[in-house]
């Protein structure tokens, strides 16, 4: 299985509009962060997009994404869904509708934000994405892989992370319920949101993410959903092994 990080930034992205801090002015390409998303290529060739970020078109062009067989949504916030209209290009390339998977609340968010897409009265064609929505209520399969939804806290809201075999992706996380801890056992790779050092009501700090990673005990942990407070090189130099920051365009292989 291969995972590509399409975006590792926050809802503002990095650099932020109008900011002149050292990270926003950095020449290190790892400090340039699109909104959060990953692409998972499963054994057998099934390609799964997790979230349709605001930057989906740019991400697809930069990283050679030309096929999406399914879309998983973590939750319905703008930075995770507003690229949905770009999916119509994949419909054209593949000549088929694309299934999407989300919990009930997120499906409602999508139907409100993109009413013209999900309205049964909308005529097909004319640049309208063709999607087949499914509610995530438990484990399900895509191609040869079992997908395990992992409920996590994002402030007061419960959202979904996802586990694919020995890989798990938990972005926008401020807490992991006790009932979800067993779902993170025996991981090769854990991806975990870590916004900044200062406390935030809906996201882990770096120290909180480190504590959660140590509890999960994955062989490797990559931090994502990173704001402009954290320069890549300096932050990685302070992180304990085997934890590091992810960056846009990073590709990892998972057995």
Secondary structure, DSSP 8 states (H G I E B T S, - for coil): -EEEEEE-B-TT-BS-TT--STTTT---GGG-B-BSEEEEE-TTS-EEEE---TTHHHHHHHHT----SEEE-S---HHHHTTGGGHHHHHHHHTS-EEEEE-HHHHHHHHHHTHHHH-TTS-S-SS---EEEEE--S-EEETTEEEEEEEEEETTEEEEEEEETTEEEE-S-SB--HHHHGGGSS-SEEEEE--BSS--SSS-BHHHHHHHHHHHT-SEEEEESB-TT--HHHHHHHS-TTEEE--TT-EEE--
